[in-house]
Amino acid sequence: MSDKVRNLQELRNLRDELKGRLLLREKSKAPEKLVQIKVSMATCGIASGARETMSYLIEELDQQGVDAIVTQTGCMGYCYAEPTIEVTLPGEKPVVFGHVDTVKAAEIIEKYIKKGELVDGIIPDTYNTIDNK
Amino acid sequence: MAKFKYHVLVCGGTGCRASQSETIAANIKRAVAENNLANEVQVIKTGCFGFCEKGPVVKMVPDNTFYVQVTPGDADELVLEHLVKGRKVKRLLYVDPETHTAVSDSKHMDFYKKQLRIALRNCGFIDPENIEEYIARDGYSALGTVLEQYSPEKAIEVVKASGLRGRGGGGFPTGLKWELTRKSKAEQKFVVCNADEGDPGAFMDRSILEGDPHSVLEAMAICGYCIGADKGLIYIRAEYPLAIKRLKIAIEQARKYGFLGNDIFGSGFNFDVTIRYGAGAFVCGEETALIHSMEGKRGEPTVKPPFPAQCGYQGKPTNVNNVETFANIPVIFLKGADWFSNIGTPKSPGTKVFALAGKVNNVGLIEVPMGTTLREVIFDIGGGIKSGKKFKAVQTGGPSGGCLTEKHLDLPIDYETLVANGSMMGSGGMIVMDEDDCMVSVAKFYLDFTVEESCGKCSPCRIGNKRLHELLDKITLGQGEEADLSRLRNLATVIKDTALCGLGQTSPNPVLSTLDNFPEEYEAHVKEGKCPAGQCRALMQYVIDPNLCVGCTLCSRVCPVDAISGSKKTPHFINSMVCIKCGACMEKCKFGAISVQ
């Protein structure tokens, strides 16, 4: 098969291309508008209603014509505040919100995503990553 | 788009709320309005910062000034000085305990972050069903580097130098295990990933597999190259359907990209992974039992030696590592063994993932460097005890571990310290208990589990644990005698010394550690017939206070067994011989006249 990665250099090229593509995705069409949302969808999140939150976000943002990408991700670790989502507005740092049911999701769209106002219930990032250690 | 220039983040975590953070937020809001800043400054209540020891915490954004131990009275000064005049309020800044200087600028803002995510680096960050996101985060680079630039021996040296130890509980040096399996001569060898996570309340491995399955696959391939195996098996319990689904997707994607299969990275090295399902028996987390289960035999352990490294799956040399152990491997190759061994403590390098559960405010999945204290985990990251109750004990290591108490709170978490204090690291379950938990009942709970999960092969575990359970049952029913305490201890010690496998050898730990740390609680049960925590129903007595009882007769009417007597408008009386301790009377009494003793 031709799409197999045959050596380390190919992998590095692919990585850089993918990194770029992920960035490009942010900068596509209308970079000043595109919003990225990650929904924590591990077993615990799903059990607390993350699936409903995710479908609501997708439908609602689509209906309201907000240019956004909603993806799933694994456990963020904040089990006490499930469902949790991370919202990255263009040019801003990611912000994590906890206890996001559909009501909270509507508030986040209305206030944070559309107006840039923060809403109560932000979870501060409480950990270091391997990138800054 | 009207945007605020400033955000004031007030911690709304349970710990900070208990010290009036809501009033602080309200006061700041008022002061902001009074200074005509309402259009420029937004006050927000956040979740827990994980720095509860110094709470309530207030953070100013965008300059990231971090104020600690703020009181409602500080609100006006914070607004006037910081927001109006742009001057920091020095007395509320965090003072670094080592340098005794106030920390104010954002460069040093990481001091309160007690967590470091290595094994969880991609969890909650990438889409686990999309290999491209993993590759963009340096995924499979470690495998590529190892295959192109390292001999198997040299790669094993790196793992050895990192000091990584098995995260499944025992803490055996991973590099050494790989070396032993490499040295065994055979035509076929196997790499096994132990994903049979069985401790009650533990979900670290599940979260890693659900959030970052590729990291485990990558590490298994590296391991296969090092020990000379071309087959990998993941033993996972069937009750983890989402983890299984994501693993299957990951395996397919890895094959498509050529990270699994033949001639990986053009190196001539072949490796592929298949999934084996377990039925969820606790003993199958023990490596010999796990191997038998995979062979289709009964999940029973066998005596070691021979170790799986010599004679494992299908009689071939087999290297068994836990999910979290594997998840650390790619980072060790990307960042270097020195980088890894500098984190944590000299004897236990790196980090450990814990599933923090029980009576803490911030139940969650956390990862901290080894050597972090229990106090930091429970009171900072965990946000302290629920409902402001008093901390009593923390159980680590699951059914094989023990209970640690107040006096152990400042101990650094590492393999040796936990064992020296009667508990163990285990796979990473951490259950916090408060003053309402009866330690005899807790020991009984774990014994319940062990009796249920014992495979029955050896008599110390099969019969001994059953007997231990009976003794504990007797004590919680108020029928214990003083001699039972020494019986418990003797029996527990014998089981520890004679059981066949790790399950049996460690099963008395919950009993021994509670006996050691809470002797007075056991004594209260057997000597005074009392349960200090008020949990053992058989030992409770419902009593009516004749001074408070007005004789309304409500209690005697709700009592299902007619244990309450008394005539109208005179104090009633509960006959404890008849009472079944259902508590219905206490619930109904409007005068608070009924109490439990």
HADDOCK unambig.tbl for C-alpha pairs under 7 A between the chains (distance, minus, plus):
assign (segid A and resid 3 and name CA) (segid B and resid 257 and name CA) 6.34 0.50 0.50
assign (segid A and resid 4 and name CA) (segid B and resid 256 and name CA) 6.46 0.50 0.50
assign (segid A and resid 4 and name CA) (segid B and resid 257 and name CA) 4.40 0.50 0.50
assign (segid A and resid 4 and name CA) (segid B and resid 258 and name CA) 4.79 0.50 0.50
assign (segid A and resid 5 and name CA) (segid B and resid 257 and name CA) 5.67 0.50 0.50
assign (segid A and resid 5 and name CA) (segid B and resid 258 and name CA) 5.70 0.50 0.50
assign (segid A and resid 5 and name CA) (segid B and resid 265 and name CA) 6.31 0.50 0.50
assign (segid A and resid 6 and name CA) (segid B and resid 265 and name CA) 4.38 0.50 0.50
assign (segid A and resid 6 and name CA) (segid B and resid 266 and name CA) 5.25 0.50 0.50
assign (segid A and resid 7 and name CA) (segid B and resid 144 and name CA) 6.90 0.50 0.50
assign (segid A and resid 7 and name CA) (segid B and resid 265 and name CA) 4.25 0.50 0.50
assign (segid A and resid 7 and name CA) (segid B and resid 266 and name CA) 5.94 0.50 0.50
assign (segid A and resid 8 and name CA) (segid B and resid 144 and name CA) 5.03 0.50 0.50
assign (segid A and resid 8 and name CA) (segid B and resid 145 and name CA) 6.59 0.50 0.50
assign (segid A and resid 8 and name CA) (segid B and resid 265 and name CA) 6.62 0.50 0.50
assign (segid A and resid 15 and name CA) (segid B and resid 135 and name CA) 5.52 0.50 0.50
assign (segid A and resid 15 and name CA) (segid B and resid 136 and name CA) 4.73 0.50 0.50
assign (segid A and resid 15 and name CA) (segid B and resid 138 and name CA) 6.80 0.50 0.50
assign (segid A and resid 16 and name CA) (segid B and resid 136 and name CA) 6.83 0.50 0.50
assign (segid A and resid 18 and name CA) (segid B and resid 132 and name CA) 6.55 0.50 0.50
assign (segid A and resid 18 and name CA) (segid B and resid 136 and name CA) 5.45 0.50 0.50
assign (segid A and resid 19 and name CA) (segid B and resid 136 and name CA) 4.92 0.50 0.50
assign (segid A and resid 40 and name CA) (segid B and resid 124 and name CA) 6.01 0.50 0.50
assign (segid A and resid 42 and name CA) (segid B and resid 207 and name CA) 6.64 0.50 0.50
assign (segid A and resid 42 and name CA) (segid B and resid 210 and name CA) 5.98 0.50 0.50
assign (segid A and resid 42 and name CA) (segid B and resid 211 and name CA) 6.88 0.50 0.50
assign (segid A and resid 43 and name CA) (segid B and resid 242 and name CA) 6.75 0.50 0.50
assign (segid A and resid 71 and name CA) (segid B and resid 127 and name CA) 6.73 0.50 0.50
assign (segid A and resid 72 and name CA) (segid B and resid 127 and name CA) 5.50 0.50 0.50
assign (segid A and resid 73 and name CA) (segid B and resid 124 and name CA) 4.98 0.50 0.50
assign (segid A and resid 73 and name CA) (segid B and resid 125 and name CA) 6.11 0.50 0.50
assign (segid A and resid 73 and name CA) (segid B and resid 126 and name CA) 5.49 0.50 0.50
assign (segid A and resid 73 and name CA) (segid B and resid 127 and name CA) 4.41 0.50 0.50
assign (segid A and resid 73 and name CA) (segid B and resid 128 and name CA) 6.04 0.50 0.50
assign (segid A and resid 73 and name CA) (segid B and resid 211 and name CA) 6.36 0.50 0.50
assign (segid A and resid 74 and name CA) (segid B and resid 123 and name CA) 4.92 0.50 0.50
assign (segid A and resid 74 and name CA) (segid B and resid 124 and name CA) 4.27 0.50 0.50
assign (segid A and resid 74 and name CA) (segid B and resid 127 and name CA) 7.00 0.50 0.50
assign (segid A and resid 74 and name CA) (segid B and resid 128 and name CA) 6.58 0.50 0.50
assign (segid A and resid 74 and name CA) (segid B and resid 210 and name CA) 5.93 0.50 0.50
assign (segid A and resid 74 and name CA) (segid B and resid 211 and name CA) 3.69 0.50 0.50
assign (segid A and resid 75 and name CA) (segid B and resid 123 and name CA) 5.58 0.50 0.50
assign (segid A and resid 75 and name CA) (segid B and resid 124 and name CA) 4.87 0.50 0.50
assign (segid A and resid 75 and name CA) (segid B and resid 207 and name CA) 6.01 0.50 0.50
assign (segid A and resid 75 and name CA) (segid B and resid 211 and name CA) 6.07 0.50 0.50
assign (segid A and resid 76 and name CA) (segid B and resid 123 and name CA) 6.15 0.50 0.50
assign (segid A and resid 76 and name CA) (segid B and resid 124 and name CA) 4.33 0.50 0.50
assign (segid A and resid 77 and name CA) (segid B and resid 364 and name CA) 5.17 0.50 0.50
assign (segid A and resid 77 and name CA) (segid B and resid 365 and name CA) 4.25 0.50 0.50
assign (segid A and resid 77 and name CA) (segid B and resid 366 and name CA) 6.18 0.50 0.50
assign (segid A and resid 78 and name CA) (segid B and resid 364 and name CA) 5.05 0.50 0.50
assign (segid A and resid 78 and name CA) (segid B and resid 365 and name CA) 6.67 0.50 0.50
assign (segid A and resid 79 and name CA) (segid B and resid 363 and name CA) 5.70 0.50 0.50
assign (segid A and resid 79 and name CA) (segid B and resid 364 and name CA) 4.49 0.50 0.50
assign (segid A and resid 79 and name CA) (segid B and resid 365 and name CA) 6.91 0.50 0.50
assign (segid A and resid 80 and name CA) (segid B and resid 362 and name CA) 5.43 0.50 0.50
assign (segid A and resid 80 and name CA) (segid B and resid 363 and name CA) 5.02 0.50 0.50
assign (segid A and resid 80 and name CA) (segid B and resid 364 and name CA) 6.17 0.50 0.50
assign (segid A and resid 115 and name CA) (segid B and resid 1 and name CA) 5.78 0.50 0.50
assign (segid A and resid 115 and name CA) (segid B and resid 2 and name CA) 6.74 0.50 0.50
assign (segid A and resid 116 and name CA) (segid B and resid 3 and name CA) 6.17 0.50 0.50
assign (segid A and resid 117 and name CA) (segid B and resid 3 and name CA) 6.58 0.50 0.50
assign (segid A and resid 118 and name CA) (segid B and resid 44 and name CA) 6.92 0.50 0.50
assign (segid A and resid 119 and name CA) (segid B and resid 44 and name CA) 6.33 0.50 0.50
assign (segid A and resid 120 and name CA) (segid B and resid 44 and name CA) 5.19 0.50 0.50
assign (segid A and resid 120 and name CA) (segid B and resid 45 and name CA) 4.79 0.50 0.50
assign (segid A and resid 120 and name CA) (segid B and resid 46 and name CA) 5.78 0.50 0.50
assign (segid A and resid 121 and name CA) (segid B and resid 45 and name CA) 6.03 0.50 0.50
assign (segid A and resid 121 and name CA) (segid B and resid 46 and name CA) 4.60 0.50 0.50
assign (segid A and resid 121 and name CA) (segid B and resid 47 and name CA) 5.50 0.50 0.50
assign (segid A and resid 122 and name CA) (segid B and resid 46 and name CA) 4.53 0.50 0.50
assign (segid A and resid 122 and name CA) (segid B and resid 47 and name CA) 5.60 0.50 0.50
assign (segid A and resid 123 and name CA) (segid B and resid 46 and name CA) 5.72 0.50 0.50
assign (segid A and resid 123 and name CA) (segid B and resid 47 and name CA) 4.46 0.50 0.50
assign (segid A and resid 123 and name CA) (segid B and resid 48 and name CA) 6.47 0.50 0.50
assign (segid A and resid 124 and name CA) (segid B and resid 47 and name CA) 6.57 0.50 0.50
assign (segid A and resid 124 and name CA) (segid B and resid 48 and name CA) 6.89 0.50 0.50
assign (segid A and resid 124 and name CA) (segid B and resid 49 and name CA) 5.61 0.50 0.50
assign (segid A and resid 126 and name CA) (segid B and resid 49 and name CA) 6.10 0.50 0.50
assign (segid A and resid 126 and name CA) (segid B and resid 50 and name CA) 6.11 0.50 0.50
assign (segid A and resid 126 and name CA) (segid B and resid 113 and name CA) 5.19 0.50 0.50
assign (segid A and resid 126 and name CA) (segid B and resid 115 and name CA) 6.68 0.50 0.50
assign (segid A and resid 127 and name CA) (segid B and resid 113 and name CA) 5.06 0.50 0.50
assign (segid A and resid 127 and name CA) (segid B and resid 114 and name CA) 6.38 0.50 0.50
assign (segid A and resid 127 and name CA) (segid B and resid 115 and name CA) 4.38 0.50 0.50
assign (segid A and resid 127 and name CA) (segid B and resid 116 and name CA) 5.43 0.50 0.50
assign (segid A and resid 127 and name CA) (segid B and resid 117 and name CA) 6.84 0.50 0.50
assign (segid A and resid 128 and name CA) (segid B and resid 113 and name CA) 6.48 0.50 0.50
assign (segid A and resid 128 and name CA) (segid B and resid 115 and name CA) 5.93 0.50 0.50
assign (segid A and resid 128 and name CA) (segid B and resid 116 and name CA) 4.58 0.50 0.50
assign (segid A and resid 128 and name CA) (segid B and resid 117 and name CA) 6.26 0.50 0.50
assign (segid A and resid 129 and name CA) (segid B and resid 116 and name CA) 5.69 0.50 0.50
assign (segid A and resid 129 and name CA) (segid B and resid 117 and name CA) 5.17 0.50 0.50
assign (segid A and resid 129 and name CA) (segid B and resid 118 and name CA) 6.95 0.50 0.50
assign (segid A and resid 129 and name CA) (segid B and resid 121 and name CA) 6.48 0.50 0.50
assign (segid A and resid 130 and name CA) (segid B and resid 117 and name CA) 6.55 0.50 0.50
assign (segid A and resid 130 and name CA) (segid B and resid 118 and name CA) 6.10 0.50 0.50
assign (segid A and resid 130 and name CA) (segid B and resid 121 and name CA) 6.94 0.50 0.50
